[in-house]
């Protein structure tokens, strides 16, 4: 029996990769220094997994930005605008594809970025064209395998499977069927597998999470042809599925000529029996029994019971055990979290602890439960402690949930009746300009926040420092000419963590960082119990900002669905119930902001699409309770109070009707990187309220020109009436510097002025 891992967090326990990347991009270290940091992190991570006792350790799960982009580089899939003339895809070309700019090479529009299945991890979307040529163009994976071999690591190379990579790709230029490219793509996969065998690989993990999706018949047939072609490779393939059940693809997946298959028994425990019934006798079965997506300690007795059932059916020698998916999605190590109280810590397991659980399960099956009796008893005690703890359930929260009625879920009047009241109160021009909420978080702001939290800065001095920054941000926005302002959020470390610190039922870690994309890391809160709001969380900051200007300042909140999806959520009750608890807490905040005189309130739901189930049959249930939670949060205000929401970096076209059902007066949404693809949704659906299709890609350091932004808005105006369009960036500005932000916003305001002039001329009968 084998114990293995599917992937390890690449950022480092102290975010070493993040800081090295940013130093490189700023020109403070050279490429060799960055490569050396990568080698050091890889070696440390491999050795840690080896010390845990794993039999097979993934290689190829490390990335300097994103694993999907790594494969695009390996296959030579580089969009024409980057000026690549073939040969090796070097690191700076790779970074220009990721973020539009690198220390060398001409800037260009970065590749589109969106969410990896239903996670908060962002990948770079491959761009393919008709007649796309593929050629082995990066040896980075082979170099890493050689590094592991030299260190004596029992390595298992990791690849994204050809059908999943192609499924994630988007066509550019002339429309065509992506499957036309499969044969040529498989030629490169065969070359890669041959080289991995030459380097000593016995097994290769080939990830095909697309197999848990609703696949068209042509794609199912493509799986059969593709893997029959790859079966001649001189390595054993472990076909790896995760994030859900195989369902109608189960027979297909089990019939593919691979030596093994991995299934996710955390997300889909019910699929085991059907898999055991139909597993071919030659195939190894890997069981994902340790949750790679959440931080709760594994119920080892239950997991071991599953292993024992499987071993009784097919024999332990045919079993592998591992996490449900890559551990990329959880923090590195629980050990440094000494600030968490002992009881709560006993309920948790981060990546390092999950490795121990995997190895313990193998040992328990092979050597017997007696060999690990002490560890099993500790796990039982922790589970009992969590189940019976009085801090989990709050009767007053349950009573309030029971009191929700339909009148709390709708505004008093529909949008067409609210709109004139809001227009009269806000006095905004055509194509009003605004931003999404945050402004640059400078080193000085972060230092002041750290000094306050660690007791080196008195509260009065901290508030004065934050007031200075808010005043600076308000003044800058007025100078740029923006119509609706924000306070800039200098007091906020993160759009979810900030609120988690102020809500009961949440716990905050100190070092629980998880990669979101590239060098961007987030520290998701842990929702361990019923959620309640002890008091106002944002009102004083927003009220102060509004006191500085005659222009409207938006209140800024993170919505309940995003709070849920960007946290590690309790698993002892339905997610919908937890979301409703958060919504009630935020509803109180919305009403307090309105009472403080705030005329517009933004409730961000950046992660609404991300939480959508992978199977379409389950969409309606999720969207019903997600939309209900947003409306519960927003619907208590008067008609003249304008409710905004924001969404970014997901595919929204197929849920646009549900977005409309949220009934926000204004939605701002990412469209710049995705080339205004959102507009396709309006061919058959007329969005009823106001919308700001983001025209400034804030995840790139490039400053957009006035002409570029005007052109994007002109496209939007072909589908949406100009009277209902806003002009704004596509996301918050906290990760950018003022040297980029100020000229970009001035260009954005000038673009709006030009659009107003053009539309005024058009209405007057001009040309």
DOSE-787176 format. One record per residue (C-alpha): residue in one letter; x, y, z; residue number from 1. Coordinates in steps of 0.05 Angstrom, whole numbers. Layout:
BEGIN
ATOM  residuo      xx      yy      zz  num
ATOM        A       X       Y       Z  NUM
...
This chain:
BEGIN
ATOM  residuo      xx      yy      zz  num
ATOM        X       0       0       0    1
ATOM        X      25      69     -19    2
ATOM        X      18     136      17    3
ATOM        X      25     195     -30    4
ATOM        X      10     269     -37    5
ATOM        X     -21     305     -96    6
ATOM        X      12     373     -86    7
ATOM        X      42     417     -31    8
ATOM        X      35     492     -19    9
ATOM        X      88     526     -60   10
ATOM        X      91     595     -26   11
ATOM        X     132     574      34   12
ATOM        X     114     575     108   13
ATOM        X     136     648     113   14
ATOM        X     113     667      42   15
ATOM        X     185     663      17   16
ATOM        X     163     655     -55   17
ATOM        X     118     716     -53   18
ATOM        X     173     761     -28   19
ATOM        X     225     734     -76   20
ATOM        X     178     744    -136   21
ATOM        X     163     815    -116   22
ATOM        X     236     831    -106   23
ATOM        X     251     804    -175   24
ATOM        X     195     843    -208   25
ATOM        X     221     907    -174   26
ATOM        X     292     893    -199   27
ATOM        X     321     882    -130   28
ATOM        X     347     812    -144   29
ATOM        X     368     778    -209   30
ATOM        X     339     717    -243   31
ATOM        X     390     670    -213   32
ATOM        X     373     693    -143   33
ATOM        X     299     679    -157   34
ATOM        X     315     611    -186   35
ATOM        X     357     596    -124   36
ATOM        X     299     613     -79   37
ATOM        X     255     566    -119   38
ATOM        X     305     509    -113   39
ATOM        X     311     521     -38   40
ATOM        X     236     519     -28   41
ATOM        X     227     457     -71   42
ATOM        X     281     420     -33   43
ATOM        X     252     439      35   44
ATOM        X     182     418      14   45
ATOM        X     205     352     -14   46
ATOM        X     246     335      47   47
ATOM        X     189     353      93   48
ATOM        X     143     305      56   49
ATOM        X     197     252      56   50
ATOM        X     206     260     131   51
ATOM        X     131     250     140   52
ATOM        X     139     181     110   53
ATOM        X     106     188      42   54
ATOM        X     121     135      -9   55
ATOM        X     112     180     -70   56
ATOM        X     123     256     -70   57
ATOM        X      96     303    -124   58
ATOM        X     145     340    -168   59
ATOM        X     119     393    -216   60
ATOM        X      69     421    -166   61
ATOM        X     116     480    -153   62
ATOM        X     105     541    -197   63
ATOM        X     132     612    -201   64
ATOM        X      62     636    -217   65
ATOM        X      11     584    -239   66
ATOM        X      12     510    -259   67
ATOM        X     -34     520    -319   68
ATOM        X      11     575    -345   69
ATOM        X      70     527    -334   70
ATOM        X      38     478    -382   71
ATOM        X      23     532    -433   72
ATOM        X      96     551    -431   73
ATOM        X     118     478    -436   74
ATOM        X      74     468    -498   75
ATOM        X      97     533    -531   76
ATOM        X      27     564    -528   77
ATOM        X      46     638    -527   78
ATOM        X      -3     690    -555   79
ATOM        X      24     729    -614   80
ATOM        X      22     796    -578   81
ATOM        X      82     775    -535   82
ATOM        X     128     773    -595   83
ATOM        X     156     704    -582   84
ATOM        X     195     675    -640   85
ATOM        X     202     604    -614   86
ATOM        X     255     570    -573   87
ATOM        X     254     566    -497   88
ATOM        X     199     604    -460   89
ATOM        X     242     642    -410   90
ATOM        X     221     668    -343   91
ATOM        X     208     740    -365   92
ATOM        X     164     719    -423   93
ATOM        X     127     675    -374   94
ATOM        X     116     734    -326   95
ATOM        X      94     779    -383   96
ATOM        X      40     728    -400   97
ATOM        X      20     726    -327   98
ATOM        X      20     800    -310   99
ATOM        X      33     840    -373  100
ATOM        X     103     862    -353  101
ATOM        X     170     834    -331  102
ATOM        X     240     861    -319  103
ATOM        X     255     850    -393  104
ATOM        X     212     849    -455  105
ATOM        X     158     895    -481  106
ATOM        X      94     903    -440  107
ATOM        X      32     870    -468  108
ATOM        X     -39     854    -446  109
ATOM        X     -35     798    -395  110
ATOM        X     -71     732    -406  111
ATOM        X    -140     725    -377  112
ATOM        X    -144     700    -306  113
ATOM        X    -202     661    -275  114
ATOM        X    -217     612    -220  115
ATOM        X    -192     540    -218  116
ATOM        X    -257     500    -217  117
ATOM        X    -294     520    -153  118
ATOM        X    -233     545    -113  119
ATOM        X    -206     614     -98  120
ATOM        X    -142     597    -136  121
ATOM        X    -135     636    -201  122
ATOM        X    -103     605    -264  123
ATOM        X     -80     638    -328  124
ATOM        X    -127     618    -385  125
ATOM        X     -90     586    -444  126
ATOM        X    -104     622    -510  127
ATOM        X    -106     578    -572  128
ATOM        X    -118     594    -645  129
ATOM        X    -139     553    -705  130
ATOM        X     -78     514    -729  131
ATOM        X     -43     525    -661  132
ATOM        X      26     495    -662  133
ATOM        X      54     458    -601  134
ATOM        X     127     446    -587  135
ATOM        X     164     427    -524  136
ATOM        X     187     497    -503  137
ATOM        X     205     492    -429  138
ATOM        X     247     440    -393  139
ATOM        X     230     467    -324  140
ATOM        X     192     403    -303  141
ATOM        X     250     359    -325  142
ATOM        X     300     402    -286  143
ATOM        X     258     396    -224  144
ATOM        X     253     321    -231  145
ATOM        X     329     318    -237  146
ATOM        X     335     361    -174  147
ATOM        X     289     313    -136  148
ATOM        X     326     252    -161  149
ATOM        X     393     282    -139  150
ATOM        X     364     292     -69  151
ATOM        X     340     220     -64  152
ATOM        X     267     239     -65  153
ATOM        X     218     184     -85  154
ATOM        X     188     229    -138  155
ATOM        X     123     226    -176  156
ATOM        X     119     279    -232  157
ATOM        X      53     316    -237  158
ATOM        X      20     338    -302  159
ATOM        X     -47     370    -318  160
ATOM        X     -80     321    -365  161
ATOM        X     -88     340    -438  162
ATOM        X    -164     343    -438  163
ATOM        X    -168     385    -375  164
ATOM        X    -116     434    -402  165
ATOM        X    -153     439    -468  166
ATOM        X    -220     446    -433  167
ATOM        X    -193     506    -395  168
ATOM        X    -165     538    -458  169
ATOM        X    -203     592    -497  170
ATOM        X    -201     603    -572  171
ATOM        X    -180     670    -601  172
ATOM        X    -192     696    -671  173
ATOM        X    -232     652    -717  174
ATOM        X    -279     606    -678  175
ATOM        X    -263     531    -681  176
ATOM        X    -270     467    -641  177
ATOM        X    -212     461    -591  178
ATOM        X    -213     385    -600  179
ATOM        X    -183     397    -669  180
ATOM        X    -118     411    -631  181
ATOM        X    -117     347    -590  182
ATOM        X     -74     304    -636  183
ATOM        X     -18     355    -640  184
ATOM        X     -22     368    -565  185
ATOM        X     -17     294    -550  186
ATOM        X      48     290    -590  187
ATOM        X      79     338    -539  188
ATOM        X      50     299    -481  189
ATOM        X      81     236    -509  190
ATOM        X     148     271    -514  191
ATOM        X     142     295    -442  192
ATOM        X     124     226    -415  193
ATOM        X     182     195    -453  194
ATOM        X     231     245    -423  195
ATOM        X     203     234    -352  196
ATOM        X     214     159    -361  197
ATOM        X     285     172    -384  198
ATOM        X     296     212    -319  199
ATOM        X     273     152    -278  200
ATOM        X     200     166    -266  201
ATOM        X     159     103    -251  202
ATOM        X      92     136    -240  203
ATOM        X      65     201    -267  204
ATOM        X       5     235    -235  205
ATOM        X     -38     261    -291  206
ATOM        X     -93     308    -265  207
ATOM        X    -160     306    -301  208
ATOM        X    -209     343    -255  209
ATOM        X    -251     358    -318  210
ATOM        X    -277     287    -309  211
ATOM        X    -321     311    -251  212
ATOM        X    -356     360    -298  213
ATOM        X    -415     353    -346  214
ATOM        X    -377     334    -409  215
ATOM        X    -405     335    -480  216
ATOM        X    -404     269    -517  217
ATOM        X    -347     292    -563  218
ATOM        X    -303     305    -503  219
ATOM        X    -318     237    -473  220
ATOM        X    -298     205    -538  221
ATOM        X    -235     248    -538  222
ATOM        X    -215     220    -470  223
ATOM        X    -218     150    -498  224
ATOM        X    -176     165    -559  225
ATOM        X    -126     208    -521  226
ATOM        X    -110     158    -466  227
ATOM        X    -107     100    -514  228
ATOM        X     -53     139    -550  229
ATOM        X     -16     155    -485  230
ATOM        X     -17      83    -459  231
ATOM        X      45      68    -499  232
ATOM        X      84     116    -454  233
ATOM        X     139      80    -415  234
ATOM        X     111     102    -347  235
ATOM        X      52      84    -304  236
ATOM        X      -3     136    -304  237
ATOM        X     -44     153    -242  238
ATOM        X    -106     187    -270  239
ATOM        X    -125     237    -216  240
ATOM        X    -195     265    -207  241
ATOM        X    -218     312    -151  242
ATOM        X    -268     366    -130  243
ATOM        X    -328     320    -140  244
ATOM        X    -357     254    -162  245
ATOM        X    -345     221    -230  246
ATOM        X    -420     205    -236  247
ATOM        X    -437     193    -309  248
ATOM        X    -362     195    -326  249
ATOM        X    -346     138    -278  250
ATOM        X    -348      83    -330  251
ATOM        X    -306     125    -377  252
ATOM        X    -253     141    -325  253
ATOM        X    -247      69    -302  254
ATOM        X    -241      43    -373  255
ATOM        X    -184      89    -393  256
ATOM        X    -119      50    -400  257
ATOM        X     -83      80    -340  258
ATOM        X     -49      40    -285  259
ATOM        X     -86      75    -230  260
ATOM        X    -142     124    -213  261
ATOM        X    -150     173    -156  262
ATOM        X    -219     192    -131  263
ATOM        X    -241     246     -82  264
ATOM        X    -278     214     -24  265
ATOM        X    -283     279      16  266
ATOM        X    -326     316     -34  267
ATOM        X    -359     253     -61  268
ATOM        X    -356     196      -9  269
ATOM        X    -415     161     -41  270
ATOM        X    -378     142    -104  271
ATOM        X    -333      90     -72  272
ATOM        X    -380      30     -77  273
ATOM        X    -392      41    -152  274
ATOM        X    -318      49    -164  275
ATOM        X    -302     -16    -127  276
ATOM        X    -356     -52    -166  277
ATOM        X    -327     -31    -233  278
ATOM        X    -252     -24    -220  279
ATOM        X    -212     -66    -270  280
ATOM        X    -169    -118    -236  281
ATOM        X    -104     -89    -263  282
ATOM        X    -116     -19    -236  283
ATOM        X     -90      13    -172  284
ATOM        X    -140      55    -133  285
ATOM        X    -120     118     -96  286
ATOM        X    -169     142     -43  287
ATOM        X    -171     216     -26  288
ATOM        X    -191     212      47  289
ATOM        X    -158     273      78  290
ATOM        X    -190     339      60  291
ATOM        X    -145     381      15  292
ATOM        X    -194     440      15  293
ATOM        X    -209     452      88  294
ATOM        X    -172     456     154  295
ATOM        X    -210     409     199  296
ATOM        X    -177     348     229  297
ATOM        X    -194     283     195  298
ATOM        X    -241     234     228  299
ATOM        X    -189     179     226  300
ATOM        X    -235     124     250  301
ATOM        X    -284     139     193  302
ATOM        X    -228     145     141  303
ATOM        X    -196      80     165  304
ATOM        X    -263      46     160  305
ATOM        X    -267      66      87  306
ATOM        X    -197      39      75  307
ATOM        X    -214     -26     109  308
ATOM        X    -275     -35      65  309
ATOM        X    -235     -21       2  310
ATOM        X    -179     -68      24  311
ATOM        X    -229    -122      38  312
ATOM        X    -255    -116     -33  313
ATOM        X    -192    -109     -75  314
ATOM        X    -133    -121     -27  315
ATOM        X     -89     -70       8  316
ATOM        X     -33     -80     -43  317
ATOM        X     -77     -46     -96  318
ATOM        X     -92      15     -52  319
ATOM        X     -60      83     -47  320
ATOM        X     -82     135       4  321
ATOM        X     -74     210      -1  322
ATOM        X    -109     277       7  323
ATOM        X    -171     290     -34  324
ATOM        X    -134     340     -79  325
ATOM        X     -70     382     -77  326
ATOM        X     -55     414     -10  327
ATOM        X     -44     479     -48  328
ATOM        X    -111     503     -20  329
ATOM        X     -93     499      54  330
ATOM        X     -41     534      98  331
ATOM        X      27     503     106  332
ATOM        X      34     486     180  333
ATOM        X      -8     492     243  334
ATOM        X      51     490     290  335
ATOM        X      66     565     290  336
ATOM        X      -6     583     307  337
ATOM        X       8     590     381  338
ATOM        X     -40     649     387  339
ATOM        X    -100     604     374  340
ATOM        X    -128     575     438  341
ATOM        X    -112     502     451  342
ATOM        X    -182     476     442  343
ATOM        X    -190     507     373  344
ATOM        X    -121     485     351  345
ATOM        X    -137     413     369  346
ATOM        X    -193     414     317  347
ATOM        X    -148     435     259  348
ATOM        X     -98     405     210  349
ATOM        X     -58     444     158  350
ATOM        X     -16     415     101  351
ATOM        X      40     387     145  352
ATOM        X     -10     355     193  353
ATOM        X     -50     327     135  354
ATOM        X      12     291     110  355
ATOM        X      18     259     179  356
ATOM        X     -55     237     174  357
ATOM        X     -44     205     106  358
ATOM        X      16     166     131  359
ATOM        X     -20     146     195  360
ATOM        X     -78     117     154  361
ATOM        X     -30      74     114  362
ATOM        X       5      50     176  363
ATOM        X     -61      34     211  364
ATOM        X     -84      -9     153  365
ATOM        X     -18     -44     143  366
ATOM        X       2     -54     216  367
ATOM        X     -66     -53     250  368
ATOM        X    -104      -2     291  369
ATOM        X     -64     -21     353  370
ATOM        X      -1       7     322  371
ATOM        X     -31      77     321  372
ATOM        X     -79      71     379  373
ATOM        X     -53     134     414  374
ATOM        X     -61     177     351  375
ATOM        X    -130     150     339  376
ATOM        X    -151     166     409  377
ATOM        X    -125     237     403  378
ATOM        X    -165     246     340  379
ATOM        X    -227     220     373  380
ATOM        X    -219     267     432  381
ATOM        X    -210     327     386  382
ATOM        X    -272     309     346  383
ATOM        X    -313     300     410  384
ATOM        X    -288     367     437  385
ATOM        X    -309     403     374  386
ATOM        X    -376     368     370  387
ATOM        X    -394     384     443  388
ATOM        X    -362     452     452  389
ATOM        X    -411     506     476  390
ATOM        X    -375     558     433  391
ATOM        X    -404     526     369  392
ATOM        X    -479     539     377  393
ATOM        X    -513     604     398  394
ATOM        X    -588     600     412  395
ATOM        X    -600     673     396  396
ATOM        X    -570     664     326  397
ATOM        X    -615     604     313  398
ATOM        X    -676     643     338  399
ATOM        X    -660     701     291  400
ATOM        X    -652     654     232  401
ATOM        X    -720     624     246  402
ATOM        X    -749     694     245  403
ATOM        X    -730     710     172  404
ATOM        X    -791     723     129  405
ATOM        X    -801     740      56  406
ATOM        X    -809     815      69  407
ATOM        X    -736     817      90  408
ATOM        X    -714     791      22  409
ATOM        X    -738     847     -24  410
ATOM        X    -729     922     -32  411
ATOM        X    -792     963     -21  412
ATOM        X    -800     979     -95  413
ATOM        X    -769     952    -160  414
ATOM        X    -708     983    -192  415
ATOM        X    -745    1027    -243  416
ATOM        X    -780    1062    -185  417
ATOM        X    -716    1067    -143  418
ATOM        X    -673    1094    -199  419
ATOM        X    -701    1166    -204  420
ATOM        X    -698    1174    -128  421
ATOM        X    -625    1153    -127  422
ATOM        X    -607    1197    -187  423
ATOM        X    -639    1257    -154  424
ATOM        X    -602    1244     -88  425
ATOM        X    -534    1228    -118  426
ATOM        X    -534    1278    -176  427
ATOM        X    -487    1236    -220  428
ATOM        X    -469    1250    -293  429
ATOM        X    -476    1202    -352  430
ATOM        X    -422    1148    -348  431
ATOM        X    -408    1160    -273  432
ATOM        X    -339    1141    -250  433
ATOM        X    -320    1103    -188  434
ATOM        X    -270    1051    -162  435
ATOM        X    -282     984    -130  436
ATOM        X    -260    1002     -60  437
ATOM        X    -187     993     -39  438
ATOM        X    -129    1039     -55  439
ATOM        X     -54    1024     -52  440
ATOM        X     -33     991      13  441
ATOM        X      35    1023      22  442
ATOM        X      90     996      66  443
ATOM        X      76    1053     114  444
ATOM        X       2    1034     121  445
ATOM        X      20     961     133  446
ATOM        X      73     981     184  447
ATOM        X      24    1025     222  448
ATOM        X     -26     968     224  449
ATOM        X      27     919     250  450
ATOM        X      50     969     302  451
ATOM        X     -20     978     328  452
ATOM        X     -35     903     330  453
ATOM        X      30     889     366  454
ATOM        X      21     945     417  455
ATOM        X      74     993     392  456
ATOM        X      23    1045     369  457
ATOM        X     -33    1072     414  458
ATOM        X    -104    1066     387  459
ATOM        X    -113    1142     383  460
ATOM        X     -48    1148     343  461
ATOM        X     -68    1091     298  462
ATOM        X    -136    1122     283  463
ATOM        X    -103    1188     269  464
ATOM        X     -55    1154     220  465
ATOM        X    -113    1119     185  466
ATOM        X    -152    1185     182  467
ATOM        X     -92    1217     148  468
ATOM        X     -92    1162      96  469
ATOM        X    -167    1167      85  470
ATOM        X    -161    1242      75  471
ATOM        X    -104    1231      26  472
ATOM        X    -145    1180     -14  473
ATOM        X    -207    1225     -16  474
ATOM        X    -165    1284     -39  475
ATOM        X    -132    1243     -94  476
ATOM        X    -199    1219    -119  477
ATOM        X    -226    1289    -122  478
ATOM        X    -164    1313    -159  479
ATOM        X    -172    1256    -209  480
ATOM        X    -245    1277    -219  481
ATOM        X    -281    1213    -196  482
ATOM        X    -356    1220    -185  483
ATOM        X    -368    1169    -130  484
ATOM        X    -313    1161     -80  485
ATOM        X    -289    1107     -31  486
ATOM        X    -249    1114      33  487
ATOM        X    -193    1069       8  488
ATOM        X    -195    1015      63  489
ATOM        X    -127    1030      95  490
ATOM        X    -150     998     159  491
ATOM        X    -165     932     125  492
ATOM        X    -115     876     118  493
ATOM        X    -161     835      72  494
ATOM        X    -232     841      49  495
ATOM        X    -253     778      87  496
ATOM        X    -203     774     143  497
ATOM        X    -220     844     167  498
ATOM        X    -293     825     178  499
ATOM        X    -276     757     206  500
ATOM        X    -236     792     261  501
ATOM        X    -298     831     281  502
ATOM        X    -351     776     278  503
ATOM        X    -363     723     330  504
ATOM        X    -357     651     305  505
ATOM        X    -294     667     265  506
ATOM        X    -222     652     283  507
ATOM        X    -161     686     251  508
ATOM        X     -93     654     242  509
ATOM        X     -27     690     241  510
ATOM        X       9     649     188  511
ATOM        X     -47     612     152  512
ATOM        X     -30     640      83  513
ATOM        X     -57     609      20  514
ATOM        X     -38     627     -52  515
ATOM        X     -93     662     -91  516
ATOM        X     -51     676    -154  517
ATOM        X      22     692    -169  518
ATOM        X      50     728    -108  519
ATOM        X     -19     744     -81  520
ATOM        X     -33     707     -16  521
ATOM        X     -95     709      28  522
ATOM        X    -105     687     100  523
ATOM        X    -176     657     101  524
ATOM        X    -212     661     168  525
ATOM        X    -238     598     200  526
ATOM        X    -313     596     212  527
ATOM        X    -319     549     271  528
ATOM        X    -386     569     302  529
ATOM        X    -450     609     296  530
ATOM        X    -438     679     269  531
ATOM        X    -459     743     302  532
ATOM        X    -439     817     299  533
ATOM        X    -421     848     367  534
ATOM        X    -423     919     338  535
ATOM        X    -410     964     278  536
ATOM        X    -348     946     238  537
ATOM        X    -340    1000     185  538
ATOM        X    -387    1058     202  539
ATOM        X    -338    1105     235  540
ATOM        X    -287    1100     178  541
ATOM        X    -339    1112     124  542
ATOM        X    -373    1169     163  543
ATOM        X    -305    1203     170  544
ATOM        X    -291    1197      95  545
ATOM        X    -359    1226      78  546
ATOM        X    -347    1285     124  547
ATOM        X    -287    1306      80  548
ATOM        X    -325    1314      14  549
ATOM        X    -390    1336     -18  550
ATOM        X    -386    1277     -66  551
ATOM        X    -419    1211     -46  552
ATOM        X    -374    1161     -11  553
ATOM        X    -393    1087     -16  554
ATOM        X    -397    1044      45  555
ATOM        X    -356     982      32  556
ATOM        X    -374     912      56  557
ATOM        X    -356     841      35  558
ATOM        X    -419     802      19  559
ATOM        X    -442     739      56  560
ATOM        X    -429     690      -1  561
ATOM        X    -358     716     -11  562
ATOM        X    -346     714      64  563
ATOM        X    -367     641      62  564
ATOM        X    -329     620       0  565
ATOM        X    -265     654      20  566
ATOM        X    -264     625      90  567
ATOM        X    -251     555     116  568
ATOM        X    -322     537     133  569
ATOM        X    -350     493     188  570
ATOM        X    -372     426     161  571
ATOM        X    -423     408     215  572
ATOM        X    -482     444     184  573
ATOM        X    -504     464     113  574
ATOM        X    -465     520      81  575
ATOM        X    -530     555      66  576
ATOM        X    -545     562     140  577
ATOM        X    -477     590     155  578
ATOM        X    -485     639      98  579
ATOM        X    -552     663     125  580
ATOM        X    -520     676     193  581
ATOM        X    -467     720     159  582
ATOM        X    -521     756     119  583
ATOM        X    -559     775     182  584
ATOM        X    -496     803     213  585
ATOM        X    -480     844     151  586
ATOM        X    -553     867     145  587
ATOM        X    -543     902     212  588
ATOM        X    -481     936     185  589
ATOM        X    -517     959     122  590
ATOM        X    -572     991     163  591
ATOM        X    -522    1025     209  592
ATOM        X    -486    1055     148  593
ATOM        X    -551    1081     120  594
ATOM        X    -570    1111     188  595
ATOM        X    -502    1146     188  596
ATOM        X    -522    1182     124  597
ATOM        X    -485    1140      73  598
ATOM        X    -521    1144       6  599
ATOM        X    -489    1085     -30  600
ATOM        X    -467    1019      -1  601
ATOM        X    -425     967     -39  602
ATOM        X    -433     894     -18  603
ATOM        X    -380     856     -55  604
ATOM        X    -396     786     -80  605
ATOM        X    -331     771    -116  606
ATOM        X    -338     697    -102  607
ATOM        X    -410     685    -121  608
ATOM        X    -393     646    -184  609
ATOM        X    -336     610    -151  610
ATOM        X    -382     573    -104  611
ATOM        X    -425     547    -161  612
ATOM        X    -427     470    -160  613
ATOM        X    -388     437    -216  614
ATOM        X    -450     398    -239  615
ATOM        X    -505     439    -271  616
ATOM        X    -559     398    -238  617
ATOM        X    -538     427    -171  618
ATOM        X    -535     500    -193  619
ATOM        X    -606     521    -177  620
ATOM        X    -603     500    -104  621
ATOM        X    -537     539     -94  622
ATOM        X    -559     601    -132  623
ATOM        X    -625     603     -96  624
ATOM        X    -594     607     -27  625
ATOM        X    -535     650     -49  626
ATOM        X    -581     702     -81  627
ATOM        X    -626     698     -20  628
ATOM        X    -567     713      26  629
ATOM        X    -547     774     -14  630
ATOM        X    -619     800     -14  631
ATOM        X    -624     788      61  632
ATOM        X    -562     831      70  633
ATOM        X    -582     887      23  634
ATOM        X    -658     894      24  635
ATOM        X    -670     931      89  636
ATOM        X    -650     999      61  637
ATOM        X    -695    1054      34  638
ATOM        X    -707    1061     -41  639
ATOM        X    -662    1123     -46  640
ATOM        X    -602    1086     -18  641
ATOM        X    -562    1057     -76  642
ATOM        X    -536     985     -68  643
ATOM        X    -474     965    -108  644
ATOM        X    -441     898    -114  645
ATOM        X    -377     875    -147  646
ATOM        X    -355     809    -179  647
ATOM        X    -289     791    -211  648
ATOM        X    -248     738    -247  649
ATOM        X    -299     684    -259  650
ATOM        X    -344     663    -316  651
ATOM        X    -410     700    -307  652
ATOM        X    -447     693    -373  653
ATOM        X    -483     629    -353  654
ATOM        X    -510     657    -287  655
ATOM        X    -527     728    -309  656
ATOM        X    -601     717    -294  657
ATOM        X    -585     699    -222  658
ATOM        X    -540     760    -217  659
ATOM        X    -599     802    -240  660
ATOM        X    -642     769    -187  661
ATOM        X    -595     797    -133  662
ATOM        X    -628     864    -151  663
ATOM        X    -567     907    -136  664
ATOM        X    -577     977    -164  665
ATOM        X    -506     976    -193  666
ATOM        X    -459     918    -208  667
ATOM        X    -386     928    -225  668
ATOM        X    -355     867    -258  669
ATOM        X    -289     845    -288  670
ATOM        X    -287     849    -364  671
ATOM        X    -220     878    -384  672
ATOM        X    -177     815    -384  673
ATOM        X    -232     773    -413  674
ATOM        X    -240     819    -473  675
ATOM        X    -311     841    -455  676
ATOM        X    -336     769    -461  677
ATOM        X    -389     786    -410  678
ATOM        X    -424     826    -464  679
ATOM        X    -442     760    -499  680
ATOM        X    -491     748    -442  681
ATOM        X    -532     808    -464  682
ATOM        X    -548     781    -533  683
ATOM        X    -608     743    -507  684
ATOM        X    -615     774    -437  685
ATOM        X    -628     847    -422  686
ATOM        X    -594     863    -356  687
ATOM        X    -645     906    -319  688
ATOM        X    -603     949    -273  689
ATOM        X    -539     990    -277  690
ATOM        X    -471     959    -293  691
ATOM        X    -398     979    -294  692
ATOM        X    -358     933    -339  693
ATOM        X    -287     941    -312  694
ATOM        X    -241     975    -362  695
ATOM        X    -176     978    -322  696
ATOM        X    -140     912    -309  697
ATOM        X    -112     924    -240  698
ATOM        X     -75     858    -237  699
ATOM        X     -26     884    -288  700
ATOM        X      23     941    -274  701
ATOM        X       7     969    -344  702
ATOM        X     -30    1036    -345  703
ATOM        X     -88    1033    -394  704
ATOM        X     -95    1089    -445  705
ATOM        X    -156    1133    -453  706
ATOM        X    -168    1103    -522  707
ATOM        X    -167    1032    -496  708
ATOM        X    -218    1047    -442  709
ATOM        X    -263    1086    -490  710
ATOM        X    -262    1028    -539  711
ATOM        X    -283     979    -485  712
ATOM        X    -340    1023    -462  713
ATOM        X    -363    1034    -533  714
ATOM        X    -369     959    -539  715
ATOM        X    -410     957    -475  716
ATOM        X    -456    1013    -500  717
ATOM        X    -475     971    -560  718
ATOM        X    -509     922    -512  719
ATOM        X    -528     964    -451  720
ATOM        X    -562    1033    -452  721
ATOM        X    -511    1088    -438  722
ATOM        X    -556    1114    -382  723
ATOM        X    -542    1050    -343  724
ATOM        X    -467    1045    -353  725
ATOM        X    -412    1062    -302  726
ATOM        X    -338    1069    -315  727
ATOM        X    -291    1035    -265  728
ATOM        X    -231     990    -255  729
ATOM        X    -244     915    -253  730
ATOM        X    -222     904    -181  731
ATOM        X    -193     939    -120  732
ATOM        X    -128     977    -124  733
ATOM        X     -93     954     -60  734
ATOM        X     -39     914     -97  735
ATOM        X     -19     971    -143  736
ATOM        X      25    1031    -129  737
ATOM        X       5    1104    -133  738
ATOM        X      52    1114    -192  739
ATOM        X       6    1068    -232  740
ATOM        X     -61    1083    -200  741
ATOM        X     -62    1159    -207  742
ATOM        X     -49    1163    -282  743
ATOM        X     -95    1104    -295  744
ATOM        X    -152    1138    -257  745
ATOM        X    -140    1204    -293  746
ATOM        X    -145    1166    -359  747
ATOM        X    -208    1132    -335  748
ATOM        X    -241    1199    -318  749
ATOM        X    -219    1228    -385  750
ATOM        X    -248    1167    -420  751
ATOM        X    -315    1180    -385  752
ATOM        X    -313    1254    -406  753
ATOM        X    -300    1234    -478  754
ATOM        X    -357    1184    -476  755
ATOM        X    -405    1237    -449  756
ATOM        X    -385    1284    -504  757
ATOM        X    -393    1231    -558  758
ATOM        X    -462    1210    -533  759
ATOM        X    -485    1282    -526  760
ATOM        X    -464    1295    -598  761
ATOM        X    -499    1232    -621  762
ATOM        X    -563    1251    -587  763
ATOM        X    -560    1321    -617  764
ATOM        X    -558    1289    -686  765
ATOM        X    -484    1298    -697  766
ATOM        X    -436    1248    -727  767
